[in-house]
């Protein structure tokens, strides 16, 4: 559902106007908006406090997408990279709300459900004796739900065919963080085996590993986008695109119940980047990157992301 929503929104990059009702229907899985039939709803799985935020973003994206003027500071529209190879629809302040919505929902649905719902006590302190065919015990099933939100195949990281969303970002960061083995072997697989063996203390260690590694993957991806925006600073399209991604990844850090970063720190980081990406300076980007690196204990690696 998220992929179909994203593909629809990206039509704005080619100058096509978007329909707010269609996006809202896709969010709510109402009125048969998808090519396939789905039983779930992104809206129902979204962190409750963020539902209205995303609906407002969708309405704003639809409204600004009616503009057929080239985007620039103060004017919403398609912004083209200097070499002509990339086009991104940005609002009048340079924010690419396609990224704000897609990456935001990765955080508010996938990351939130995995770390704040399915690995929390309400879903973990459940029956672990009665086996349902095809699902295992209720506790095992909840654990598998959390793994599903990560977006990795069961063969990950040895065979990555089919990886998507967070699993793809984990692989992109793995050379520096060695996160794939940690989150999969020491996290998801270890925890699942511990549940089967009724060793809940080991399960809880695995939960801690999953949350810590997932948080590092998100933070290091934000740092990577901040680095990229500095490299491409003179290109409005590439800078705005990467800064929009960075802001979205920073904001999604709030959805982990054992996070290292506070709401106040998240807000301070986005404030440093600013509310107009056309006017953000290299110094602001560097300051935000260094502060995030410090908070997440990634200072040694920050130049490499």
RODO-2510 file (C-alpha; in nm, 4 decimals, decimal comma):
residues 305
     n   res          X          Y          Z
     1     x     0,0000     0,0000     0,0000
     2     x     0,2807     0,2399     0,0849
     3     x     0,4558     0,1587    -0,2430
     4     x     0,1405     0,2258    -0,4440
     5     x     0,0809     0,5530    -0,2588
     6     x     0,4398     0,6606    -0,3217
     7     x     0,4244     0,5719    -0,6913
     8     x     0,1090     0,7802    -0,7254
     9     x     0,2615     1,0795    -0,5458
    10     x     0,5710     1,0664    -0,7660
    11     x     0,3553     1,1518    -1,0667
    12     x     0,3863     1,5111    -0,9421
    13     x     0,7574     1,4985    -1,0286
    14     x     0,6529     1,4841    -1,3934
    15     x     0,4115     1,7741    -1,3607
    16     x     0,0921     1,5762    -1,3021
    17     x    -0,1659     1,7180    -1,0631
    18     x    -0,2548     1,4959    -0,7688
    19     x    -0,5950     1,4288    -0,6146
    20     x    -0,6142     1,4730    -0,2377
    21     x    -0,9098     1,2371    -0,2086
    22     x    -0,7207     0,9592    -0,3840
    23     x    -0,4258     0,9924    -0,1453
    24     x    -0,6544     1,0051     0,1577
    25     x    -0,8404     0,6994     0,0282
    26     x    -0,5108     0,5148    -0,0133
    27     x    -0,4147     0,6089     0,3419
    28     x    -0,7513     0,4802     0,4687
    29     x    -0,7860     0,1964     0,2118
    30     x    -1,1306     0,3301     0,1244
    31     x    -1,3210     0,3217    -0,2075
    32     x    -1,0935     0,0598    -0,3691
    33     x    -0,7955     0,2917    -0,4336
    34     x    -0,5336     0,0210    -0,5007
    35     x    -0,4507    -0,2060    -0,7895
    36     x    -0,4654    -0,4961    -0,5446
    37     x    -0,7070    -0,5732    -0,2614
    38     x    -0,5640    -0,5254     0,0881
    39     x    -0,7219    -0,6064     0,4222
    40     x    -0,5251    -0,3550     0,6301
    41     x    -0,5197     0,0240     0,6497
    42     x    -0,2091     0,2406     0,6771
    43     x    -0,4172     0,4898     0,8737
    44     x    -0,5120     0,2317     1,1374
    45     x    -0,1475     0,1295     1,1807
    46     x    -0,0159     0,4865     1,1959
    47     x     0,0901     0,6399     1,5265
    48     x    -0,2353     0,8103     1,6359
    49     x    -0,0753     1,1493     1,7008
    50     x     0,0545     1,1627     1,3432
    51     x    -0,2591     1,0701     1,1465
    52     x    -0,3805     1,4271     1,1044
    53     x    -0,0295     1,5449     1,0191
    54     x    -0,0043     1,3100     0,7225
    55     x    -0,3547     1,3877     0,6031
    56     x    -0,2628     1,7570     0,6041
    57     x     0,0551     1,6831     0,4074
    58     x    -0,1493     1,4967     0,1467
    59     x    -0,3922     1,7846     0,1087
    60     x    -0,1036     2,0320     0,0819
    61     x     0,0739     1,8176    -0,1780
    62     x    -0,2422     1,7896    -0,3858
    63     x    -0,3028     2,1633    -0,3660
    64     x     0,0498     2,2687    -0,4600
    65     x     0,0738     2,0065    -0,7359
    66     x    -0,1802     2,2077    -0,9350
    67     x     0,1027     2,4543    -1,0048
    68     x     0,2657     2,4117    -1,3448
    69     x     0,5353     2,6705    -1,2789
    70     x     0,8944     2,5564    -1,2270
    71     x     0,9715     2,5385    -0,8573
    72     x     1,1891     2,7987    -0,6894
    73     x     1,2109     2,9857    -0,3620
    74     x     0,8594     3,1096    -0,2918
    75     x     0,7006     2,9086    -0,5743
    76     x     0,5839     2,5452    -0,5579
    77     x     0,6645     2,3332    -0,8604
    78     x     0,8955     2,0798    -1,0209
    79     x     1,2616     2,1521    -0,9485
    80     x     1,5095     2,0063    -1,1975
    81     x     1,8695     1,9164    -1,1130
    82     x     2,1477     2,1086    -1,2837
    83     x     2,2316     1,8168    -1,5120
    84     x     1,8649     1,7683    -1,5992
    85     x     1,8551     1,4075    -1,4808
    86     x     1,6406     1,4480    -1,1671
    87     x     1,3059     1,6176    -1,1086
    88     x     1,1399     1,6636    -0,7719
    89     x     0,8155     1,8395    -0,6861
    90     x     0,8810     2,0803    -0,3983
    91     x     0,6589     2,3244    -0,2145
    92     x     0,7344     2,6952    -0,2016
    93     x     0,9859     2,6379     0,0795
    94     x     1,1685     2,3557    -0,0951
    95     x     1,0174     2,0640     0,0975
    96     x     0,9487     1,7543    -0,1086
    97     x     0,6346     1,6256     0,0586
    98     x     0,6471     1,3031    -0,1391
    99     x     0,9446     1,2180     0,0823
   100     x     0,7844     1,3736     0,3894
   101     x     0,4881     1,1386     0,3478
   102     x     0,6622     0,8198     0,2308
   103     x     0,9510     0,8301     0,4775
   104     x     0,7253     0,9728     0,7451
   105     x     0,4903     0,6749     0,7125
   106     x     0,7864     0,4384     0,7215
   107     x     0,8496     0,5815     1,0668
   108     x     0,4936     0,6308     1,1879
   109     x     0,3686     0,2939     1,0615
   110     x     0,6522     0,0439     1,0098
   111     x     0,8992     0,1556     1,2765
   112     x     0,6237     0,2503     1,5210
   113     x     0,4385    -0,0794     1,4890
   114     x     0,7556    -0,2877     1,5085
   115     x     0,9262    -0,1235     1,8051
   116     x     0,6466     0,0496     1,9982
   117     x     0,3624    -0,1979     1,9510
   118     x     0,4723    -0,5536     1,8694
   119     x     0,7868    -0,5538     2,0853
   120     x     0,6150    -0,3836     2,3784
   121     x     0,4712    -0,5616     2,6813
   122     x     0,1078    -0,5696     2,5604
   123     x     0,2108    -0,7833     2,2615
   124     x     0,4946    -0,9736     2,4286
   125     x     0,3326    -1,0713     2,7587
   126     x     0,0847    -1,3032     2,5894
   127     x     0,0216    -1,6750     2,5431
   128     x     0,3335    -1,8688     2,4465
   129     x     0,1921    -2,2212     2,4828
   130     x    -0,1013    -2,2586     2,2448
   131     x     0,0155    -2,3152     1,8865
   132     x    -0,1906    -2,1984     1,5901
   133     x    -0,0984    -2,3697     1,2643
   134     x     0,0859    -2,1313     1,0354
   135     x     0,1400    -1,8736     1,3093
   136     x     0,2946    -2,0427     1,6106
   137     x     0,2079    -1,9152     1,9556
   138     x     0,0582    -1,5718     1,9993
   139     x     0,3934    -1,4392     2,1232
   140     x     0,5770    -1,5918     1,8273
   141     x     0,3236    -1,4432     1,5881
   142     x     0,3661    -1,0957     1,7364
   143     x     0,7435    -1,1280     1,7077
   144     x     0,7052    -1,2253     1,3422
   145     x     0,4816    -0,9222     1,2855
   146     x     0,7589    -0,6962     1,4135
   147     x     1,0100    -0,8616     1,1811
   148     x     0,7709    -0,8176     0,8899
   149     x     0,7702    -0,4418     0,9375
   150     x     1,1494    -0,4358     0,8940
   151     x     1,1081    -0,5319     0,5293
   152     x     1,3633    -0,8124     0,5040
   153     x     1,3294    -1,1645     0,3598
   154     x     1,3792    -1,4546     0,6014
   155     x     1,7154    -1,5222     0,4343
   156     x     1,8466    -1,1736     0,5222
   157     x     2,1303    -1,0764     0,5205
   158     x     2,2833    -1,3723     0,3337
   159     x     2,0291    -1,3441     0,0524
   160     x     1,8657    -1,0027     0,0206
   161     x     1,6242    -1,0631    -0,2660
   162     x     1,3003    -0,8899    -0,1790
   163     x     1,4398    -0,6511     0,0826
   164     x     1,2563    -0,3203     0,0974
   165     x     1,2064    -0,0126     0,3107
   166     x     1,4202    -0,0334     0,6270
   167     x     1,6022    -0,3504     0,5213
   168     x     1,7344    -0,1682     0,2144
   169     x     1,8592     0,1194     0,4277
   170     x     2,0204    -0,1265     0,6675
   171     x     2,2147    -0,2815     0,3795
   172     x     2,3226     0,0646     0,2654
   173     x     2,4628     0,1382     0,6124
   174     x     2,6000    -0,2106     0,6833
   175     x     2,9567    -0,1460     0,5658
   176     x     2,9986     0,1122     0,8434
   177     x     2,7643    -0,0148     1,1147
   178     x     2,7766    -0,3947     1,0645
   179     x     2,4083    -0,3657     1,1461
   180     x     2,2652    -0,6418     0,9265
   181     x     2,4058    -0,9301     1,1295
   182     x     2,3334    -0,7536     1,4576
   183     x     1,9687    -0,6759     1,3900
   184     x     1,8980    -1,0089     1,2187
   185     x     2,1092    -1,2693     1,4015
   186     x     2,1465    -1,1054     1,7430
   187     x     1,8035    -0,9456     1,7240
   188     x     1,5211    -1,1062     1,5291
   189     x     1,6520    -1,4639     1,5012
   190     x     1,7883    -1,4787     1,8553
   191     x     1,4656    -1,3403     1,9972
   192     x     1,2475    -1,5793     1,7985
   193     x     1,4538    -1,8783     1,9138
   194     x     1,4385    -1,7537     2,2729
   195     x     1,0582    -1,7343     2,2586
   196     x     1,0425    -2,0906     2,1264
   197     x     1,2711    -2,2026     2,4105
   198     x     1,0692    -2,0026     2,6686
   199     x     1,3806    -1,7995     2,7607
   200     x     1,2237    -1,4584     2,7966
   201     x     1,5302    -1,2913     2,9455
   202     x     1,7146    -1,3656     2,6206
   203     x     1,4111    -1,2463     2,4238
   204     x     1,4306    -0,9146     2,6084
   205     x     1,8012    -0,8815     2,5218
   206     x     1,7086    -0,9344     2,1573
   207     x     1,4375    -0,6674     2,1777
   208     x     1,6979    -0,4231     2,3044
   209     x     1,9286    -0,5131     2,0147
   210     x     1,6553    -0,4707     1,7532
   211     x     1,5583    -0,1294     1,8857
   212     x     1,9165    -0,0043     1,9203
   213     x     2,0269    -0,1193     1,5761
   214     x     1,7133     0,0047     1,4019
   215     x     1,7580     0,3458     1,5629
   216     x     2,1195     0,3597     1,4430
   217     x     2,0121     0,2697     1,0897
   218     x     1,7653     0,5582     1,0865
   219     x     2,0031     0,8112     1,2424
   220     x     2,2938     0,7192     1,0145
   221     x     2,0652     0,7464     0,7113
   222     x     1,9673     1,0979     0,8186
   223     x     2,3377     1,1815     0,8538
   224     x     2,4028     1,0388     0,5073
   225     x     2,1360     1,2635     0,3551
   226     x     2,2745     1,5662     0,5388
   227     x     2,6207     1,4872     0,3998
   228     x     2,4739     1,4504     0,0519
   229     x     2,2916     1,7817     0,0745
   230     x     2,6201     1,9560     0,1595
   231     x     2,7922     1,7896    -0,1348
   232     x     2,5133     1,8963    -0,3730
   233     x     2,4421     2,2250    -0,2009
   234     x     2,4428     2,4404    -0,5161
   235     x     2,1861     2,2160    -0,6869
   236     x     1,8396     2,3159    -0,5588
   237     x     1,6761     1,9896    -0,6655
   238     x     1,9338     1,7538    -0,5158
   239     x     1,9790     1,9612    -0,1995
   240     x     1,6049     1,9944    -0,1340
   241     x     1,5473     1,6261    -0,2028
   242     x     1,8151     1,5127     0,0399
   243     x     1,7263     1,7642     0,3092
   244     x     1,3608     1,6555     0,2874
   245     x     1,4721     1,2957     0,3363
   246     x     1,6990     1,3946     0,6258
   247     x     1,4204     1,5808     0,8066
   248     x     1,1837     1,2860     0,7593
   249     x     1,4370     1,0391     0,9000
   250     x     1,5161     1,2646     1,1958
   251     x     1,1457     1,2962     1,2764
   252     x     1,0864     0,9211     1,2603
   253     x     1,3342     0,8675     1,5467
   254     x     1,0546     0,9577     1,7909
   255     x     0,8796     0,6243     1,7339
   256     x     1,1104     0,4060     1,9455
   257     x     1,0125     0,3707     2,3135
   258     x     1,3755     0,3234     2,4250
   259     x     1,5300     0,5873     2,1979
   260     x     1,8474     0,7777     2,2730
   261     x     1,7057     1,1038     2,1391
   262     x     1,4345     1,3178     2,2979
   263     x     1,1468     1,5052     2,1352
   264     x     1,3200     1,8303     2,2318
   265     x     1,6398     1,7224     2,0572
   266     x     1,4492     1,6137     1,7458
   267     x     1,2766     1,9510     1,7286
   268     x     1,6071     2,1318     1,7809
   269     x     1,7661     1,9407     1,4926
   270     x     1,4856     2,0224     1,2501
   271     x     1,4971     2,3834     1,3691
   272     x     1,8666     2,3945     1,2815
   273     x     1,7904     2,2823     0,9272
   274     x     1,5213     2,5489     0,9059
   275     x     1,1739     2,5883     0,7603
   276     x     1,2862     2,7006     0,4134
   277     x     1,5298     2,4636     0,2406
   278     x     1,6131     2,7242    -0,0221
   279     x     1,7577     2,9376     0,2568
   280     x     1,9279     2,6655     0,4637
   281     x     2,3033     2,7253     0,4828
   282     x     2,5913     2,4738     0,4737
   283     x     2,6732     2,5761     0,8302
   284     x     2,3212     2,4844     0,9453
   285     x     2,3449     2,1445     0,7774
   286     x     2,6846     2,0763     0,9324
   287     x     2,5632     2,1805     1,2764
   288     x     2,2606     1,9500     1,2537
   289     x     2,4734     1,6609     1,1309
   290     x     2,7313     1,6981     1,4063
   291     x     2,4682     1,7306     1,6788
   292     x     2,2802     1,4211     1,5603
   293     x     2,6070     1,2283     1,5376
   294     x     2,6921     1,3269     1,8928
   295     x     2,3519     1,2296     2,0325
   296     x     2,3658     0,8895     1,8602
   297     x     2,7352     0,8196     1,9341
   298     x     2,8160     0,8115     1,5616
   299     x     3,0754     1,0893     1,5561
   300     x     3,3580     0,8597     1,4402
   301     x     3,1570     0,7512     1,1370
   302     x     2,9732     1,0722     1,0469
   303     x     3,2022     1,1633     0,7552
   304     x     3,1576     0,8185     0,5998
   305     x     2,7806     0,8072     0,5805
***
